[in-house]
Amino acid sequence: MTNPLKGFRLQKSDLRFKGHDLQRPECILAERDGTLWSADARGGVMRIAPDGSQSLIAQRADTQFAGTNDLAKRFTEGTLPNGLAFAANGDILISNFGTDRLEVMTRQGDSRVLYDSIDGQPIGKVNFVLRDSKNRIWLTVSTRIKNWMEAIRPGLNDGFIAMADEKGLRIMADGLHFTNEVRFDAREEYLYAVETCGRRISRFKFSDGADGPKLGPRETYGPEDFGAAGFPAGFPDGLAFDAYGNLWVTLVMAEKLIAITPEREVLTLFDDGNPEAIAALEAAYQAGKPAPEHMIATKSAVTPWMASITFGGADLRDAHIGTLFGTNIPWFRSPVAGLPMVHW
């Protein structure tokens, strides 16, 4: 079977949009009936029904994100719901990048903290959460530095992956370079992890024996450095598998959507980047001094800071793009279905 992504190239005119007046729709969950749940900087999630109607379900009111003209403060202060996952009972797990904790919220807005520390220390910048087929919770922490923008530099390997089961929360892989989204492949043989500032995708062989779940040594999946592979400012953020086995990846400040094929070929699917702004950010990053202004200048008009990709629709071919600056959700029809998540 020919890879359905060979020859596929997304154009801006192919994009349609869902939702309105959203705030920081970084991560999106999709349900079978067409309902979308989008992270929202007002302190919870926005539920977007199949008919387009929407309702904010918030843990508590927060106006920090939209209430300041200081764009750097928008992303470093207040509550910042980031990665989302459905708990087994349908509640929403929220990795909160602003409060530095993993939270769980009912669909009515009742919220409690699950984890805010690990090994007796503050947990750090909780980024993403994922539930596996045995109801274990996987959690990523990007950095232990409070102001995460100061962590966007080479050589800072203080991120980690943790896992929670009936024995509690424990670190499974450490020394990662700004850990971001994680996904299992179809058979849960490997856990794939974004190292945003390492500018690579790593994977870990997963085993589940008598001694409990374990991750093997880190190995790179795809380019060792997206920048060196011809993607300047190639900071990966989100990832998702499709049914063929392609791994879709968003390059957040390059404003590109790419895919790594099972043969490790990198395909560019969409490019909305600003070459001048990207070059300036790349130079600043290599010098170890990227300022917020360098990062913010890269955002595009249509997919501003492309952060994630979520497959939905009845046939799992509606591909939704999560963004950090957007007020709606761009989406398009994919030539291949996404890999169903455990809640599907």
SULBELVEN-V172625 format. One record per backbone hydrogen bond with DSSP energy under -1.0 kcal/mol. NH is the residue of the N-H (numbers start at 1). CO is the residue of the C=O. Records with the same first field share a line. If there is no record, write none. Layout:
NH->CO + CO
This chain:
6->3
8->5
10->269
14->11
15->12
16->331
18->329
22->327
26->24
29->37
31->35
34->31
36->48
37->29
38->46
39->27
40->44
41->23
43->40
44->40
45->57
46->38
47->55
48->36
49->53
52->49
55->47
57->45
59->43
67->63
71->69
74->70
76->73
77->73
82->95
83->127
85->93
87->91
90->87
92->105
93->85
94->103
95->83
96->101
97->80
100->96
101->96
102->115
103->94
104->112
105->92
106->110
109->106
112->104
114->102
115->102
118->121
121->118
123->116
125->143
126->124
127->140
130->138
132->136
135->132
137->164
138->130
139->162
140->128
141->160
142->125
148->146
150->147
151->148
152->149
153->151
159->176
160->141
161->173
162->139
163->170
164->137
165->168
168->165
170->163
172->161
173->161
176->159
178->176
180->194
181->237
183->192
185->190
188->185
191->204
192->183
193->202
194->181
195->200
196->178
197->177
198->177
199->195
200->195
202->193
203->219
204->191
206->189
207->214
209->212
212->209
214->207
216->205
219->203
221->201
226->199
229->225
230->227
231->226
234->231
235->233
237->250
240->248
242->246
243->337
247->260
248->240
249->258
250->238
251->256
252->235
255->251
256->251
257->270
258->249
259->267
260->247
261->265
264->261
267->259
269->257
270->257
272->255
278->274
279->275
280->276
281->277
282->278
283->279
284->280
285->281
286->282
287->283
288->285
289->284
295->291
296->292
297->293
298->295
299->296
307->322
308->322
310->320
312->318
316->313
318->312
319->332
320->310
321->330
322->308
323->25
324->304 + 305
325->304
329->18
331->16
332->319
334->317
338->316
339->241
344->341
